[in-house]
Amino acid sequence: MFQKIKDKLNPILENIKNTKANSLTTKVWLFLISFSIIILLSLWLFQVLFLGTYYKYRKTNDLNHAASELKKDDNYLNISEIEGIAKSHDICIEIYGANSSYISSIYNQGCMEFGNRNFKVKKDFLNSGLNERHYNLINQEFKKETLIYALKLDDTTYAFINASIEPLDSTIEILTSQFIYTTIVVLIISLIVGYFISKGISKPIIQISENARKLADHNFNTDFTTNSNIYEINELTDSLTYAKEELSKTEKLQRDLMANVGHDLKTPLTMIKAYAELIRDINYNKKEKREENLNTIIEETDRLTLLVNDILDLSALQAKASPLKIEQIDLNKLIYQIIEKFNILTVKEQYNFVFNHPDEVIINADYKRIYQVIYNLINNAINYTGDDKTVTINVTEQKNNYLVEIIDTGKGIKKEELSHIWDRYYHSDKKHKRNSYGTGLGLSIVKQILQSHGSKYGVKTSSHGSTFYFEIDKHEKKKKTKKVQN
């Protein structure tokens, strides 16, 4: 039998030997084994070592309860009542009255242990003048102990309650022998069960850890799904799966950003170089052509400057490197200034800008940043508005703020793309296309600025166009108080 157990334990012990000392498997396994050992030690203490002490305590307690019941009734107790008390507590009771009359209960063998020694106990208690006293008699021949509780009921009546303490040596010996086998079996079971429980808990965590390393190596095909039914582990896998998806998106956006920025930097640089060479080699003595080529170089340089500035702005906003300078701003005036910037589109390409607003709109915001927000949103509307080339700006007063809406008349945005439009260089056709006006970073900058202001923002879209909106804090005017002279 032991050989079979040993054969089954050998592979488990081999795996334990190969497990790291500070691993989760070892920690959980040691915890379960330690818990089992504590339980077994507790049983040893209370069932073997302290069994005699506890047994004596229980018998003493029985004597005290019986004495309490005898004291309750002021009248003499009859035989049946005494027998009932003796039987319920498994003890012997003797009532000693005047003229040596007594009523004795011989319910158990403990009464026999009283024997002739009863007289010595009676004589001692009667002469003591006490109302109650405990005696502990030991039979040296049979190593048997008897507990006696002597009690004075009234002036002429006494009660002697005794309980026999049976020797427990043989019982303890049997329990000890049984506990040796029980301990061995329980420890073996704890070893096996603890091993499989620790493996069951640690296996999915080890698997998750290995997959996390793959994720760190940019392997976004990693699957964090496990067979675990533990809630916390399932929560961890869900969180890591979400993190993987977000990192995958970030990785793609980073690649797109590098490709797109590289494209946007390369194109104007190529054109600047080409036109500069054209002036140097061909048009250096042709004033009209030279001026035309120089204007192209200036336009491409401006485009390049705009792109670099947008990248720097976005980086600064994300790093929170430049704190906001909140001040009082006339929003109507600011928007008219921005519309004026696009006046060339009104003249050359017949764009139409409609601005609806209350008479006075004073807000609290960072002037430079809010200027960027509105400029970028109008620029975005210009790029995507419909054939009527109309862009509408609405400012509506609300209780504590103003709602600003920039509306185009384009084809709208697909619902599945709404959560991505604030990403850098995101385009619905998944391909980079240089905007006619702007760098492709405008909406990302808008998002960062509005978040830093704590403003609500979003977009509503339909097949007839899109509405980008945000809320901005209203400037609260201080109430003037008039001084009243008495």
HUBELZI-V917484 format. One record per residue. N is the residue number from 1. RES is the residue in one letter. SS is DSSP state (h for helix, s for strand, l for the rest). PSI is psi in whole degrees, 0 to 359 (none if undefined). NEAR is the number of other C-alpha atoms within 8 Angstrom. Layout:
BEGIN
N_RES_SS_PSI_NEAR / N_RES_SS_PSI_NEAR
END
This chain:
BEGIN
1_M_l_310_4 / 2_F_h_329_5 / 3_Q_h_320_6 / 4_K_h_317_7 / 5_I_h_319_8 / 6_K_h_319_8 / 7_D_h_323_8 / 8_K_h_328_8 / 9_L_h_333_9 / 10_N_h_310_8 / 11_P_h_325_8 / 12_I_h_315_10 / 13_L_h_325_8 / 14_E_h_318_8 / 15_N_h_321_8 / 16_I_h_321_8 / 17_K_h_325_7 / 18_N_h_355_6 / 19_T_l_140_9 / 20_K_l_145_7 / 21_A_l_328_6 / 22_N_l_16_6 / 23_S_l_161_8 / 24_L_h_321_8 / 25_T_h_312_12 / 26_T_h_316_13 / 27_K_h_312_10 / 28_V_h_317_11 / 29_W_h_313_13 / 30_L_h_324_9 / 31_F_h_314_8 / 32_L_h_320_10 / 33_I_h_316_12 / 34_S_h_320_8 / 35_F_h_317_8 / 36_S_h_319_11 / 37_I_h_320_9 / 38_I_h_317_8 / 39_I_h_315_8 / 40_L_h_318_9 / 41_L_h_321_8 / 42_S_h_318_8 / 43_L_h_318_9 / 44_W_h_315_10 / 45_L_h_311_9 / 46_F_h_331_9 / 47_Q_h_340_9 / 48_V_h_297_11 / 49_L_h_319_8 / 50_F_l_14_9 / 51_L_h_315_10 / 52_G_h_318_8 / 53_T_h_317_7 / 54_Y_h_322_8 / 55_Y_h_315_9 / 56_K_h_321_9 / 57_Y_h_318_8 / 58_R_h_319_8 / 59_K_h_319_10 / 60_T_h_321_9 / 61_N_h_321_8 / 62_D_h_318_10 / 63_L_h_317_15 / 64_N_h_319_9 / 65_H_h_319_8 / 66_A_h_318_12 / 67_A_h_321_11 / 68_S_h_321_8 / 69_E_h_325_9 / 70_L_h_327_9 / 71_K_h_341_8 / 72_K_h_320_6 / 73_D_l_126_8 / 74_D_l_333_5 / 75_N_l_165_4 / 76_Y_l_144_5 / 77_L_l_143_8 / 78_N_l_174_6 / 79_I_h_317_8 / 80_S_h_323_6 / 81_E_h_319_8 / 82_I_h_319_11 / 83_E_h_322_10 / 84_G_h_318_8 / 85_I_h_316_10 / 86_A_h_318_14 / 87_K_h_319_9 / 88_S_h_332_6 / 89_H_h_0_9 / 90_D_l_53_9 / 91_I_l_178_16 / 92_C_s_135_14 / 93_I_s_133_14 / 94_E_s_126_11 / 95_I_s_122_11 / 96_Y_s_116_12 / 97_G_l_188_10 / 98_A_h_151_7 / 99_N_h_32_4 / 100_S_h_17_6 / 101_S_l_143_7 / 102_Y_s_158_8 / 103_I_s_123_8 / 104_S_s_137_7 / 105_S_l_127_12 / 106_I_l_50_10 / 107_Y_l_318_11 / 108_N_l_176_8 / 109_Q_l_346_8 / 110_G_h_332_13 / 111_C_h_328_15 / 112_M_h_333_7 / 113_E_h_340_8 / 114_F_h_309_10 / 115_G_l_212_7 / 116_N_l_346_6 / 117_R_h_347_7 / 118_N_h_321_8 / 119_F_h_318_7 / 120_K_h_319_8 / 121_V_h_316_9 / 122_K_h_312_8 / 123_K_h_317_8 / 124_D_h_317_8 / 125_F_h_319_11 / 126_L_h_325_8 / 127_N_h_345_6 / 128_S_h_334_6 / 129_G_l_10_6 / 130_L_l_160_8 / 131_N_l_336_7 / 132_E_s_153_8 / 133_R_s_145_9 / 134_H_s_139_8 / 135_Y_s_148_9 / 136_N_s_105_8 / 137_L_s_134_8 / 138_I_s_125_8 / 139_N_s_104_8 / 140_Q_l_331_6 / 141_E_l_314_5 / 142_F_l_3_5 / 143_K_l_43_8 / 144_K_s_141_12 / 145_E_s_140_12 / 146_T_s_131_14 / 147_L_s_131_13 / 148_I_s_135_13 / 149_Y_s_107_14 / 150_A_s_134_13 / 151_L_s_132_12 / 152_K_s_117_11 / 153_L_l_317_11 / 154_D_l_196_6 / 155_D_l_332_5 / 156_T_l_359_7 / 157_T_l_136_11 / 158_Y_s_152_12 / 159_A_s_137_12 / 160_F_s_110_12 / 161_I_s_127_15 / 162_N_s_152_15 / 163_A_s_136_14 / 164_S_s_133_12 / 165_I_s_106_11 / 166_E_l_140_6 / 167_P_l_134_8 / 168_L_l_10_7 / 169_D_h_313_6 / 170_S_h_323_7 / 171_T_h_316_7 / 172_I_h_324_10 / 173_E_h_319_8 / 174_I_h_316_8 / 175_L_h_319_10 / 176_T_h_313_9 / 177_S_h_317_8 / 178_Q_h_321_8 / 179_F_h_331_9 / 180_I_h_312_8 / 181_Y_h_321_8 / 182_T_h_318_8 / 183_T_h_315_9 / 184_I_h_313_8 / 185_V_h_315_8 / 186_V_h_319_9 / 187_L_h_320_11 / 188_I_h_315_8 / 189_I_h_318_8 / 190_S_h_321_11 / 191_L_h_313_10 / 192_I_h_309_10 / 193_V_h_317_8 / 194_G_h_321_13 / 195_Y_h_312_11 / 196_F_h_325_8 / 197_I_h_314_10 / 198_S_h_322_13 / 199_K_h_318_9 / 200_G_h_326_9 / 201_I_h_317_10 / 202_S_h_333_10 / 203_K_h_309_8 / 204_P_h_328_12 / 205_I_h_319_9 / 206_I_h_318_8 / 207_Q_h_316_10 / 208_I_h_318_11 / 209_S_h_317_8 / 210_E_h_319_8 / 211_N_h_328_11 / 212_A_h_323_8 / 213_R_h_321_8 / 214_K_h_320_11 / 215_L_h_323_11 / 216_A_h_336_7 / 217_D_l_18_6 / 218_H_l_29_6 / 219_N_l_95_8 / 220_F_l_8_9 / 221_N_l_5_4 / 222_T_l_135_8 / 223_D_l_119_6 / 224_F_l_5_11 / 225_T_l_135_5 / 226_T_l_169_9 / 227_N_l_10_5 / 228_S_l_145_9 / 229_N_l_19_6 / 230_I_l_128_6 / 231_Y_h_311_6 / 232_E_h_322_6 / 233_I_h_320_11 / 234_N_h_323_11 / 235_E_h_320_8 / 236_L_h_317_8 / 237_T_h_321_12 / 238_D_h_318_9 / 239_S_h_318_8 / 240_L_h_324_9 / 241_T_h_317_10 / 242_Y_h_316_8 / 243_A_h_321_8 / 244_K_h_315_10 / 245_E_h_318_9 / 246_E_h_321_8 / 247_L_h_324_8 / 248_S_h_318_9 / 249_K_h_317_8 / 250_T_h_319_8 / 251_E_h_316_8 / 252_K_h_317_8 / 253_L_h_323_12 / 254_Q_h_317_8 / 255_R_h_316_8 / 256_D_h_319_9 / 257_L_h_313_10 / 258_M_h_317_8 / 259_A_h_316_8 / 260_N_h_318_10 / 261_V_h_318_8 / 262_G_h_318_8 / 263_H_h_315_8 / 264_D_h_331_12 / 265_L_h_321_9 / 266_K_h_317_8 / 267_T_h_306_8 / 268_P_h_325_12 / 269_L_h_319_11 / 270_T_h_317_8 / 271_M_h_321_10 / 272_I_h_314_12 / 273_K_h_316_8 / 274_A_h_314_8 / 275_Y_h_327_12 / 276_A_h_317_11 / 277_E_h_323_8 / 278_L_h_317_11 / 279_I_h_316_11 / 280_R_h_317_8 / 281_D_h_330_7 / 282_I_l_307_7 / 283_N_h_17_11 / 284_Y_h_335_10 / 285_N_h_10_6 / 286_K_l_102_7 / 287_K_h_312_8 / 288_E_h_313_6 / 289_K_h_320_8 / 290_R_h_316_12 / 291_E_h_319_8 / 292_E_h_316_8 / 293_N_h_322_12 / 294_L_h_322_10 / 295_N_h_320_8 / 296_T_h_318_10 / 297_I_h_317_12 / 298_I_h_317_8 / 299_E_h_316_8 / 300_E_h_325_12 / 301_T_h_319_11 / 302_D_h_318_8 / 303_R_h_318_9 / 304_L_h_317_12 / 305_T_h_318_8 / 306_L_h_315_10 / 307_L_h_311_11 / 308_V_h_318_8 / 309_N_h_319_8 / 310_D_h_318_12 / 311_I_h_315_9 / 312_L_h_319_8 / 313_D_h_315_9 / 314_L_h_317_12 / 315_S_h_317_8 / 316_A_h_320_10 / 317_L_h_316_12 / 318_Q_h_326_8 / 319_A_h_355_6 / 320_K_l_42_7 / 321_A_l_334_7 / 322_S_l_113_6 / 323_P_l_153_5 / 324_L_l_144_7 / 325_K_l_89_7 / 326_I_s_130_8 / 327_E_s_172_8 / 328_Q_s_126_9 / 329_I_s_138_10 / 330_D_s_103_10 / 331_L_h_323_9 / 332_N_h_314_9 / 333_K_h_317_7 / 334_L_h_315_10 / 335_I_h_321_10 / 336_Y_h_323_8 / 337_Q_h_320_8 / 338_I_h_316_11 / 339_I_h_322_9 / 340_E_h_326_7 / 341_K_h_327_7 / 342_F_l_15_8 / 343_N_h_329_8 / 344_I_h_330_8 / 345_L_h_327_9 / 346_T_h_320_10 / 347_V_h_310_8 / 348_K_h_323_6 / 349_E_h_9_7 / 350_Q_l_39_8 / 351_Y_l_148_11 / 352_N_s_121_8 / 353_F_s_122_9 / 354_V_s_124_8 / 355_F_s_113_7 / 356_N_s_129_8 / 357_H_l_158_9 / 358_P_l_170_8 / 359_D_l_320_4 / 360_E_l_127_6 / 361_V_l_102_10 / 362_I_s_126_10 / 363_I_s_166_14 / 364_N_s_114_12 / 365_A_s_174_14 / 366_D_s_116_10 / 367_Y_h_309_10 / 368_K_h_318_6 / 369_R_h_317_8 / 370_I_h_326_10 / 371_Y_h_316_11 / 372_Q_h_317_10 / 373_V_h_306_12 / 374_I_h_319_10 / 375_Y_h_312_9 / 376_N_h_322_12 / 377_L_h_320_13 / 378_I_h_318_10 / 379_N_h_319_10 / 380_N_h_318_9 / 381_A_h_322_12 / 382_I_h_318_11 / 383_N_h_333_9 / 384_Y_h_6_10 / 385_T_l_167_15 / 386_G_l_192_11 / 387_D_l_337_6 / 388_D_l_351_7 / 389_K_l_41_11 / 390_T_s_133_13 / 391_V_s_126_16 / 392_T_s_134_12 / 393_I_s_120_12 / 394_N_s_134_11 / 395_V_s_122_11 / 396_T_s_132_9 / 397_E_s_133_8 / 398_Q_l_185_7 / 399_K_l_306_4 / 400_N_l_0_6 / 401_N_s_182_11 / 402_Y_s_141_13 / 403_L_s_123_13 / 404_V_s_127_12 / 405_E_s_134_12 / 406_I_s_120_14 / 407_I_s_132_12 / 408_D_l_172_15 / 409_T_l_32_16 / 410_G_l_201_12 / 411_K_l_357_12 / 412_G_l_181_11 / 413_I_l_139_10 / 414_K_l_144_6 / 415_K_h_321_5 / 416_E_h_348_5 / 417_E_h_354_9 / 418_L_h_323_9 / 419_S_h_350_6 / 420_H_h_350_7 / 421_I_l_342_9 / 422_W_l_357_9 / 423_D_l_154_9 / 424_R_l_131_10 / 425_Y_l_23_11 / 426_Y_l_132_11 / 427_H_l_141_9 / 428_S_l_333_6 / 429_D_l_4_4 / 430_K_l_9_6 / 431_K_l_146_6 / 432_H_l_135_7 / 433_K_l_123_5 / 434_R_l_128_7 / 435_N_l_152_8 / 436_S_l_323_5 / 437_Y_l_114_6 / 438_G_l_182_11 / 439_T_l_353_11 / 440_G_l_0_10 / 441_L_l_1_12 / 442_G_h_311_12 / 443_L_h_329_13 / 444_S_h_319_11 / 445_I_h_317_14 / 446_V_h_313_12 / 447_K_h_312_9 / 448_Q_h_319_11 / 449_I_h_314_12 / 450_L_h_324_13 / 451_Q_h_321_9 / 452_S_h_333_8 / 453_H_h_351_7 / 454_G_l_28_6 / 455_S_l_145_11 / 456_K_l_141_8 / 457_Y_s_167_9 / 458_G_s_193_7 / 459_V_s_139_9 / 460_K_s_137_7 / 461_T_s_153_10 / 462_S_s_180_9 / 463_S_l_351_8 / 464_H_l_1_9 / 465_G_s_179_14 / 466_S_s_149_15 / 467_T_s_112_11 / 468_F_s_135_12 / 469_Y_s_159_11 / 470_F_s_160_12 / 471_E_s_143_11 / 472_I_s_142_12 / 473_D_s_138_11 / 474_K_s_143_11 / 475_H_l_121_8 / 476_E_l_122_4 / 477_K_l_137_4 / 478_K_l_133_4 / 479_K_l_132_4 / 480_K_l_134_4 / 481_T_l_134_4 / 482_K_l_135_4 / 483_K_l_130_4 / 484_V_l_123_4 / 485_Q_l_136_3 / 486_N_l_none_2
END
